[in-house]
Amino acid sequence: METLPVRPINPASPDNVAKHDRMVALVEAMLDLHRRLPAAATEHQKRLIELQIEATDREIDDLVFDLYGLTPEERAVVEASAGRMA
């Protein structure tokens, strides 16, 4: 765990606080979407929720990449290692 890079949040930085708050909101949205998925009444509703999950996941990834200052090339490596094309 000591070698795992942890991005500290500076509470005195409005930009850091905004990014933290955005991450919290995205994670809460993701949790809500996953709770709603089993209750979808139709295949159409299920697919809409799945699309929202995918979009929220991409937003979380983009925010994390931004927080760690990854270049487009580094992002592509991470996405490829996760089995996803950039």
N, C-alpha and C positions, 0 to 999 in steps of 0.2 A: 504494500500500500504506500510505502514511503516514496516509491519512484513514480507513482501515478500523479500526473500533473493536475493540480487542482487550481482552478481560476478563482482567485479571491475577488470578492466584491467590495469595493470601497464605498461605504455608506455616505461619504462626503461628496461623492461624484454623482451629479444628476444623471449622467449617461449610464453609469454603472447601475444605479437604482432603477432606471427605466428598463434596462435590459433584464435585470433580475425580476422586476414586476411582470415583464412580458413573458419570461420563461415560466414563472409561476402560473400565469393565466393560461398559457398553452398547455402546460401539464394538467391543470385542472380541467381544461376542455377535453383533453385526450382521455382522462379518466371518465368523464361524463359520457363521452361517445362510446367508450367500451362498455359502460353500464347499460347504455340504451340499445346497443346492437342486438342482444338476445331478445329484446322485447319488440323488435321491428315486426309489424303486422304483415307486411308484404315483402316480396323480393325486391320491389322497387325501393321501398323505404330502407331495407337492409343495404342495398347498393349505394344509396345516397349517404348513409352513415359511413360505409366503408370508404367512399370517396373523401368524406370529411376527415376521416382518420388518416388517410394517406396525405392529404393536404396539410393537416396539423403536424404530422410526422416530418414532412419536408420543412415546415416553418421552424420546428424545433432544431432539426439538423442545421439549417442555415444560421440560426442564432448561435448555436454551439460553435460552428465553424468560424463565425464572426468573432465570438468571444476569445477564441484561441488564435485568431489571426491567421487562419489557414489560407494559403494561396489557392487559386483555381486548380492548380496541378495537385496540390496536397488534398484538396477536397475530392478530386477524381480518384486518387489512390484510396482514400477512406471509403468512398462509395463503392469502388470496385471490390475492395476487400470484404465489404458487407454484402456482396452479390447483387449490387444495384448499379445500373449504368447511369453515368452523369448526364 
